[in-house]
């Protein structure tokens, strides 16, 4: 992937989920020793990928909308306000 005129690796992980919060922001959740969150900012022709400091202690996260996420720990599921 190309972000801000440089090549950047998204990273390794599994259980990838993404949601487009608005026309300028995409939130990406993936599992790597806990759920990590990265955010893609769209500014005209430029894309910027940033790792957010949020780390979730789940096996999987599924974004429902900009405020709520469905979470899974093994066989247990829940809905959480982000």
N, C-alpha and C positions, 0 to 999 in steps of 0.2 A: 504494500500500500504506500502511496505517496502522500505525505503530510507536510505542509509548509515548505515546499521545494526541497525536501530531503526524504530519503527512503527510510521508513521506520517499520520495525517489526511489531505486529500487534501483540505478540506474545503467545506462549503456550497456555493451554487450558482446555476445559471441556464444559459442557452444559451452558453454552453461550446463548444469551438472550439479549435482545436489543429493543429499544423503544425510541421513537422520535418524539421528544417532548414538545418541540415546536419546530418551526421551519428552519431554525438555525442550530439546533442541538440534538444529538443522538446519544443516548446513554446505553452503554454496553456492559453487561454483567457476564462474568465467566468464573469458573471454579479452578482455583490453583491454591491449594492449602487454605481453603476458605474462599468465599465469594469476593472477587475484586470488582471494582467499577472503573471503567474508562469512559471518557466523554469526548465526542467528536464535535467540534465547533465548526460551523460552515460560515465563512465570511467571503461572499462573492465567489471567486475561483480558488480561494485558499481553504484548506482543511487543517485543523489542529487537533491532534490526539493528546489527551492528558490523562494521567492516572489520578483518580480521586483518592483521598486518604481514607475513604470508607472501606472497611473490610467487614464482611458479614460472616458469622459463624455457621453458615448453612451449606448444604450440599448443592443446592440449586436455587436460583432466584428467577422468577418470571415477572417482568414488569406488567402491571395491569393498567396503570395510567401514570401521570406525573407525580402522584402522591402515594400510591399503594403498590406493594409488591407481594406476590405469592411466594412463600418460602417453603423449602423442603429440607428436613434433616432425616436421613434414612427414609423411613416410611411415614413420618409425621409431616403434615402440611399445615400451613397457617397463612394468614393475611396480615401484613405489617405496614404501618404508615412509615414511609421512608424518612 
